[in-house]
């Protein structure tokens, strides 16, 4: 088997055209898929025949699946491995304002579970019902972002650690782009507002080496970003803002305009993502499966 690929974006991932997601595969074919994933970090598939069951089975080709720790209230009634993301559900897609426009389910740039020491390795999203406008998902390859750093910056950040702090209050997240942002009346201020647990601070290498591919990754994800270990506050803040400005450069970002039955798999150890949100009440349903990490990338403080 040789899987056909074509570039998706100059800095982000590949598409697998004419790929039958539900086909039975040998171990060699599953290994080829995983190799492609580790090489490119993000795979896009469009398969009109995809089902909940075929999404789950496809996801298992990349590792053991886990129940997302924040998904207890949005688990599928039929499959515990499946999260159902619905923008009409105010418990998971609260409304806030961006330049005066109300949007549900908008998320700033982040890496899943980066506020823990062992984030999941990846995730699969499948578009079930998609609105005519809005509802895009953005992706940035932080390995490519590292490659594009000046050599002087690579030398400067080598050996440093970055701290991530769990906080659902977006106004407390200093490194997200809050221009034009106003929290809505139901925007959470603390974990209990969303029935979420609390997490202790975690520290990671700023230059994270991928445990499987060996790629060097600029591990600077704006949501939950807190400080650099061992630097004075002013120096830490200046360095983090410089790195955030670099990793969020518009030319590095790919925003996917979903079509029904699109499937995207991404490497969460290497990519950060965001969501543009939708107008309140607009129906947008995405099914998600989460691939277990199995590696301790950070340390608890």
N, C-alpha and C positions, 0 to 999 in steps of 0.2 A: 504494500500500500504506500502510495506517495500522495500526501494531501496537498491539493492546490492552494496556494496563498496569493494574495495581492495586497500591496500596501494600503493602509487605511488613512494614514496621515504622515507627514514628514517626520514626526517625532513620536507617534503613538501607534503601536499595534499593527495587526494584519487582519484581513477578512478571509474567511474560508468559503469561497463561492461554491454553490451546489453541494453543500455538505449535508448528509443525512444524519441528523443528530441522534435519531432513535435506532440506527442500525446496530446489530450485534457486532462486537469487535473482539479480535484476538488480543492476547497480552502484548504482542508486538505492535499492534495498531494503537493500543492505549498508550504504550510507551512513546510512540511517535507523536501522539497528541500532546503528551506531557512535555516532550522535548521542545515542540513548537511553542508551548506556553512559556516555558522557562526562557526561550530565546527571545520572544517578542513581548511577553508580559501581558498582552491583551489580545484576545481572539473574538472576532465578531462573526456570528452565524445568522443566517436567515433561513428558517425552516418552517413552512406552513404546517407541517405534520407534528410539530413538537407538542408534547403533553406534559402534565405534571410528572408522570412516571418517567418519561424519557429524559426530562430535565434532571431529575434526581439521579438516574442511572448514568447519564453523561457526566454529571458532577463527580461521581464516585471514581471516574477514571483519573482524577487528579489528586485524590486523597480521601481520607476519612471525613465524613460530614459531621458537623456539630450543630447543635441548637444555639443560635445566637443568644448571648446572655441578656440582651435587651429586648428579646422577641417573645417573651412569655405571653403577652396579651394579643399577639398578632400571628400566632402559629396557625397553620392550616389545620382544619378539623380532620382532614383525611391523611395528612402526612406530616409528622412532627418535624421532619427535616426542612419543611418549606415554610418560609415567611411570606405573608400576603401584605404587600405595601399598597395602601389605598389612600390617596390624597384627600378623600372625603372624611377620613377618620381623624377627628381633632386630637385624639390621644397620641397619634404618631405624626401628624402633619399639621401642626398648629399654624395659625395665620399670623404673619408679621407684615410690616410695611417697608417697601423699598422705593424711595423717591415718591412716596405717597401712594403707591400702588399696593393693594393687599395681595399677598401670595401665600399659598399653602404649600408646605413641604419643601421650602427652599433651604438648602444646606450649603454652608461655606466649605472651602477646601479642607479635606481631612483624610486621614487613613483610619480605617476601622480598628477599633480597640487599641489605638496607639497609647491610650491612657492605662493600659495594662502592660505587663512585661512580656506577654505572649499573645500578640495579635494573630488573628486568623490569617492563613496564607493567602486565601483568595475567596472569591464569591462569584456566583453566576446569577445574572439578572435576566428574566424573560419578560418581554412586553406582552401583556394579556389584553388590556384595553387602554388605548392611547388617545389623548385629546388632539384636536386638529392643530393646536398651537401650544407653545410652552412645553414644560415637562421634559426638558433636555437633561442629560447627564454628562458632566464634564470629566475628563481624565487627563492627568499629567504623569509622564514617565519620569520618576525622580532619578533613575539611573542615567537617562539622557541629560537631565538637568545637571547632574554631577559632572558628566563628561564636558559640558559646555562652560563650566566654571573656569576662571583664569587660574593658571598654575599657582600664582601667589596666594589665591584664596584657598585652593586645595591644601597647600602647605600650612596655612594659618589654622584651618579647622581640623587638621589631622590630630587624632587623639582626644578631641574635646567630646564632652557629653552634653546632651540636651535633655531637659526635664519637661515632661508632659504632665499636666494637672487636669483631672476630670472636673468639668464645670458645665452644667447645662445652660447657665445664664450667658447668652452670647455677648452681652455687654461687658462681661468680665474676661472675654477672650480677646486680648489686646492685639493679636497679630492677624485677626481676620479683617477683611476690608469692610468696615462698617459705614462707609460713605453712603448716606441716604437711608440707612437702616434704622427702623424704629420697631421695638418689640410690640407685638399685639397684646391685647388684654389677657390672653390665656398663655402667653409665652412663659415657659417654666423658669423659675428662679432657683430651684433646688431639686435634687434628685427625686425626692418623694413626690414632687408635683407630677412626675411621669411614671411613678411606681418603679423607678430604677434604683439599683443599689449604688453605694458610694465606692470609690476606688482610691487607694493611696497613690501618691506621686510615684512616677517611674522615670528612670534615666536610661537613655540609649546613646550609643555612639552617634555623633553628628554624621559621620561617614559610616554608614551601616554596610557591612559586607553580607550579601545575600547568602544564606546558608547552603543553598543548592547550586546556584549558578556562579557564585563568586563575584557577581557584579557589585561595584561600589555604588552606593545610593546616597543621595543627599537627603538625609532623614530630617527634613524640616517641613512639617505639616501644620498649617496655620491654626486650625482649631485645636484647642487644648495645649498649645505651645506656651511654655512658661519662662524658662531661663536656661542659660548655659552654666554648667557646674564650674565653680571656681573663679568666675569672672565677677568683677564689680558690676552693680546693676546697670550703670550707664554703658559700660563696654558690652555687656551681654545684650542689652536692648539694641544697641547700634548694630551689632553683628547679626542678630536675628532678623532685624528689619532688612538688612542688606540681603540676607539669604532668602527671606520670604519674597522680596521684590524680584529676585532672580527666578525662583521656582514657579512663581505665578505670572511670568511673562506671557502675554497673550499668544505669542507664536508657539509656545510649548503645549498649549491646551487644545484638546480635541473635544468638541461638544457633539454628542450623538443625538440626532433627531430620530426618535424611535418610530418604528413601524410595528404593527402587530406581528408577533412571532419572531421578532429579533431576539437574539440571545447574545449576551456579552459575558465573557469570563475574563477576570483580571487578577493579576498578582498583587495582592494587598501589601506584601512586603516591599514592593517596588513602586507602586502607583498610589497617588492620592486621587480623590474624586470629589465631585460636588453635584448639586442638583439645583436647577433654575426655578423649580416650583411651578405651580399652576394657579389660576384664579380660584378663589374659594368655591367649593361645591362642584368643581369640574372632576369628572370621573377619570382617574388614571390608576390602573392596577398593574402592579409588577410583582412577579413571583421571584423569590430569592432563595438560593441555597448557599450555604456557607461551608468553606473547606477548612478543616482544622489546621492550625499552625504546626503544632508538634515541635516547636523550637522556642527556647527562651531567648528573646532578642534584647530585652531590657532588664534592668534590676529595680526592685522595689526599694523606695527610700523610706 
